[in-house]
C-alpha cells in the first residue's frame, strides 16, 4: 500500500494481526524494503505486526527533490507510524535506517519502545567523504560505485554469489536523485549527544566484515545507551539481514522475547 507523509507517497508493507506487538523495519542506503524478506522467513510473523517501508527516494516510494535532511527522513517515519496508529514499537534500523531509528526515538519516545541498531552509528563518515561520493555519482553515475559498495558490504566469499549481484543491481536500480538525497542526509548527521540521552532497550548488531560501519564504530554508538546489548556477527558484512538472515532473525527474536515484545499462541 501507499501512505502519504510530508507530501510524499511511501511504499509500505503492513502485515500481521493489528493488535499484535509491532516491529518496524527501516532499510539501508541503496536498497529497499525487500532486504528484510529473508529475515521475516525466520520470525513468528503470525504473532507480530510487521511494518516495512521504502524510504523516500528508494524502491517504489516517491522521489522528492533533494537534497534530503535527516530531519525529513525522521519526520517521514514519524508521520507513517502516526498514520498507521503505531505506538510502542520495536524499530529495527539498518545503516541510514538506524540513524532514522535514533532520531525518531529522540523525538517520539511514545512511538518507540526499543531499538535494534544494525550496522549503523550516531555519525557515519565525514562530510568530505560523502561530498566525494556525491561528486563521483553525478559525474559517472551509480554504476561507478557498485563494485566498491559490494566490497564494503560483504565478506570476500559472499561478493561472488548471485545474492550479492542482486543487491548490486538493486543499488543500480535506485533512483539517482533519491540516493544522492539520502547521502546528503547522512553527511549532515551527528547524533552522538542526543543518542547518549536515550534510555530504552537497545540491541546493537555489527558485522565482522563491515567496511561501511566497522564493529568498533557500531559498538561506540551502542555504548552511548545505558544497558544496551551489542552482538558481533563475525562472518557477516554491512547487511547481515542478507548474508546471514537466519542468525540475524535469531538475535532479533531473542531480543523481542527478552523485552516481552511478542505473543505466543498455545498450540496444545
MIZAZA-865398 format. One record per residue (C-alpha): residue in one letter; x, y, z. Coordinates in steps of 0.2 Angstrom, whole numbers. Example, Ala and Ser with C-alpha at 12.3 -4.5 7.8 and 13.67 -1.06 7.14 Angstrom:
<A, <62, -22, 39>>;
<S, <68, -5, 36>>;
END
This chain:
<X, <0, 0, 0>>;
<X, <5, 18, -1>>;
<X, <4, 31, 13>>;
<X, <7, 49, 11>>;
<X, <19, 58, 23>>;
<X, <26, 76, 21>>;
<X, <18, 76, 3>>;
<X, <27, 61, -2>>;
<X, <20, 44, -6>>;
<X, <29, 30, 3>>;
<X, <28, 11, -2>>;
<X, <23, 2, 14>>;
<X, <20, -17, 18>>;
<X, <10, -19, 34>>;
<X, <6, -37, 39>>;
<X, <1, -47, 54>>;
<X, <-13, -45, 67>>;
<X, <-17, -27, 70>>;
<X, <-17, -30, 89>>;
<X, <0, -39, 89>>;
<X, <16, -31, 95>>;
<X, <23, -20, 81>>;
<X, <41, -22, 73>>;
<X, <45, -8, 61>>;
<X, <60, -11, 48>>;
<X, <70, 3, 40>>;
<X, <82, -1, 27>>;
<X, <100, 4, 22>>;
<X, <105, 16, 8>>;
<X, <103, 10, -10>>;
<X, <91, -5, -6>>;
<X, <73, -6, -2>>;
<X, <61, -15, 10>>;
<X, <64, -32, 2>>;
<X, <81, -33, 10>>;
<X, <71, -39, 25>>;
<X, <62, -53, 16>>;
<X, <74, -67, 21>>;
<X, <74, -62, 39>>;
<X, <55, -62, 40>>;
<X, <55, -80, 34>>;
<X, <63, -84, 51>>;
<X, <52, -74, 63>>;
<X, <35, -78, 71>>;
<X, <25, -67, 59>>;
<X, <9, -74, 64>>;
<X, <11, -66, 81>>;
<X, <19, -50, 76>>;
<X, <13, -35, 66>>;
<X, <27, -31, 54>>;
<X, <29, -14, 45>>;
<X, <42, -11, 32>>;
<X, <43, 4, 20>>;
<X, <54, 11, 6>>;
<X, <61, 27, 12>>;
<X, <59, 42, 1>>;
<X, <70, 41, -15>>;
<X, <70, 22, -14>>;
<X, <61, 7, -20>>;
<X, <43, 11, -25>>;
<X, <42, 27, -15>>;
<X, <41, 44, -22>>;
<X, <57, 53, -26>>;
<X, <55, 71, -20>>;
<X, <68, 84, -25>>;
<X, <84, 83, -15>>;
<X, <95, 85, -5>>;
<X, <86, 77, 10>>;
<X, <89, 81, 28>>;
<X, <89, 68, 41>>;
<X, <75, 78, 50>>;
<X, <64, 75, 34>>;
<X, <68, 56, 34>>;
<X, <64, 55, 53>>;
<X, <48, 65, 50>>;
<X, <43, 53, 36>>;
<X, <44, 38, 49>>;
<X, <35, 48, 62>>;
<X, <21, 53, 51>>;
<X, <20, 35, 44>>;
<X, <18, 27, 62>>;
<X, <5, 40, 66>>;
<X, <-5, 36, 50>>;
<X, <-4, 18, 55>>;
<X, <-8, 21, 73>>;
<X, <8, 14, 80>>;
<X, <14, 16, 97>>;
<X, <27, 7, 107>>;
<X, <35, -2, 93>>;
<X, <52, -10, 91>>;
<X, <61, -1, 77>>;
<X, <74, -10, 68>>;
<X, <85, 1, 58>>;
<X, <100, -4, 46>>;
<X, <113, 9, 42>>;
<X, <104, 25, 37>>;
<X, <88, 16, 44>>;
<X, <97, 15, 61>>;
<X, <101, 34, 61>>;
<X, <82, 37, 57>>;
<X, <78, 25, 72>>;
<X, <89, 35, 84>>;
<X, <82, 52, 78>>;
<X, <64, 45, 80>>;
<X, <67, 38, 97>>;
<X, <74, 55, 102>>;
<X, <59, 64, 95>>;
<X, <45, 52, 99>>;
<X, <48, 40, 113>>;
<X, <29, 37, 113>>;
<X, <31, 28, 97>>;
<X, <47, 18, 101>>;
<X, <48, 5, 114>>;
<X, <65, -2, 109>>;
<X, <78, -1, 96>>;
<X, <88, -13, 85>>;
<X, <103, -4, 78>>;
<X, <111, -14, 64>>;
<X, <127, -9, 56>>;
<X, <124, 10, 60>>;
<X, <131, 24, 70>>;
<X, <127, 40, 78>>;
<X, <138, 48, 64>>;
<X, <144, 39, 48>>;
<X, <159, 46, 39>>;
<X, <165, 63, 37>>;
<X, <156, 76, 26>>;
<X, <171, 76, 14>>;
<X, <169, 58, 11>>;
<X, <150, 60, 6>>;
<X, <154, 75, -4>>;
<X, <167, 65, -14>>;
<X, <154, 51, -17>>;
<X, <140, 63, -22>>;
<X, <153, 71, -35>>;
<X, <158, 54, -41>>;
<X, <140, 48, -44>>;
<X, <135, 65, -53>>;
<X, <150, 63, -64>>;
<X, <149, 44, -68>>;
<X, <133, 38, -62>>;
<X, <128, 24, -49>>;
<X, <137, 11, -59>>;
<X, <153, 19, -54>>;
<X, <150, 14, -35>>;
<X, <143, -3, -36>>;
<X, <160, -13, -35>>;
<X, <167, -3, -20>>;
<X, <149, -4, -12>>;
<X, <149, -23, -13>>;
<X, <167, -23, -6>>;
<X, <161, -13, 9>>;
<X, <145, -23, 11>>;
<X, <151, -41, 10>>;
<X, <164, -53, 15>>;
<X, <175, -58, 0>>;
<X, <167, -75, -2>>;
<X, <150, -68, -2>>;
<X, <154, -55, -15>>;
<X, <154, -68, -29>>;
<X, <137, -75, -25>>;
<X, <121, -72, -35>>;
<X, <114, -64, -20>>;
<X, <127, -51, -19>>;
<X, <125, -47, -38>>;
<X, <106, -45, -34>>;
<X, <110, -31, -22>>;
<X, <122, -23, -33>>;
<X, <109, -22, -46>>;
<X, <97, -15, -33>>;
<X, <109, -1, -30>>;
<X, <109, 2, -49>>;
<X, <90, 2, -49>>;
<X, <89, 15, -35>>;
<X, <84, 32, -42>>;
<X, <100, 43, -43>>;
<X, <92, 58, -35>>;
<X, <85, 48, -21>>;
<X, <102, 40, -17>>;
<X, <111, 57, -18>>;
<X, <97, 65, -7>>;
<X, <100, 52, 7>>;
<X, <119, 54, 5>>;
<X, <117, 72, 10>>;
<X, <106, 67, 25>>;
<X, <119, 55, 31>>;
<X, <133, 68, 28>>;
<X, <124, 81, 39>>;
<X, <120, 70, 54>>;
<X, <129, 68, 71>>;
<X, <118, 60, 84>>;
<X, <132, 57, 97>>;
<X, <125, 69, 110>>;
<X, <106, 66, 108>>;
<X, <108, 47, 107>>;
<X, <118, 47, 123>>;
<X, <102, 54, 132>>;
<X, <91, 39, 126>>;
<X, <85, 27, 140>>;
<X, <77, 12, 132>>;
<X, <80, -6, 127>>;
<X, <93, -7, 113>>;
<X, <101, -21, 103>>;
<X, <116, -17, 93>>;
<X, <122, -28, 79>>;
<X, <138, -27, 69>>;
<X, <147, -37, 55>>;
<X, <165, -43, 56>>;
<X, <167, -39, 38>>;
<X, <158, -22, 38>>;
<X, <168, -9, 28>>;
<X, <154, 4, 30>>;
<X, <151, 4, 48>>;
<X, <165, -6, 56>>;
<X, <161, -15, 73>>;
<X, <171, -3, 84>>;
<X, <160, 11, 77>>;
<X, <144, 2, 80>>;
<X, <149, -3, 97>>;
<X, <154, 15, 101>>;
<X, <136, 21, 97>>;
<X, <128, 6, 106>>;
<X, <138, 10, 122>>;
<X, <130, 28, 122>>;
<X, <114, 20, 128>>;
<X, <115, 13, 146>>;
<X, <110, -6, 147>>;
<X, <111, -9, 128>>;
<X, <117, -25, 121>>;
<X, <130, -27, 107>>;
<X, <131, -43, 96>>;
<X, <145, -45, 83>>;
<X, <141, -57, 68>>;
<X, <159, -61, 64>>;
<X, <156, -68, 47>>;
<X, <144, -55, 41>>;
<X, <146, -38, 32>>;
<X, <136, -22, 32>>;
<X, <120, -32, 28>>;
<X, <118, -47, 40>>;
<X, <100, -47, 35>>;
<X, <106, -53, 18>>;
<X, <121, -63, 21>>;
<X, <115, -72, 37>>;
<X, <96, -69, 39>>;
<X, <93, -84, 50>>;
<X, <106, -79, 63>>;
<X, <100, -61, 62>>;
<X, <82, -66, 65>>;
<X, <88, -77, 80>>;
<X, <96, -62, 88>>;
<X, <81, -51, 85>>;
<X, <69, -65, 91>>;
<X, <79, -67, 107>>;
<X, <79, -48, 110>>;
<X, <60, -47, 107>>;
<X, <57, -61, 119>>;
<X, <69, -54, 132>>;
<X, <59, -37, 132>>;
<X, <42, -46, 132>>;
<X, <38, -39, 114>>;
<X, <30, -55, 107>>;
<X, <15, -66, 109>>;
<X, <15, -85, 110>>;
<X, <-1, -95, 105>>;
<X, <-4, -111, 114>>;
<X, <-4, -125, 101>>;
<X, <-9, -139, 113>>;
END
